[in-house]
Amino acid sequence: MHELSDAIRQVTAKVQREIDQGRRSRSIDAVDLVEVLLAIADQLEPFVPESNAKTP
């Protein structure tokens, strides 16, 4: 569970910095939500395309 909370904190901090610097709006839409959720997932398990994945 520690990994999940760390991933959420890291992504939240990044989004907050972008809001503070004017690169992101304070209001959220579906696209923003998807980006945040994918960023959290990437923190937990970085995406590796199947074509680049090693086979056992």
URRA-V510138 format. One record per pair of residues at least 12 apart in sequence whose ideal C-beta (glycine too) atoms are under 10 Angstrom apart, sorted by sequence separation. I is the first residue (numbers start at 1). J is the second residue. If there is no record, write none. Layout:
# URRA-V510138
I|J / I|J
This chain:
# URRA-V510138
15|28 / 15|32 / 15|35 / 15|36 / 14|36 / 11|35 / 12|36 / 15|39 / 11|36 / 14|39 / 11|37 / 11|38 / 12|39 / 8|36 / 11|39 / 12|40 / 10|39 / 11|40 / 14|43 / 10|40 / 11|41 / 8|39 / 9|40 / 11|42 / 7|39 / 8|40 / 11|43 / 7|40 / 10|43 / 7|41 / 9|43 / 7|42 / 8|43 / 4|40 / 7|43 / 8|44 / 6|43 / 7|44 / 6|44 / 7|45 / 4|43 / 3|43 / 4|44 / 3|44 / 3|45
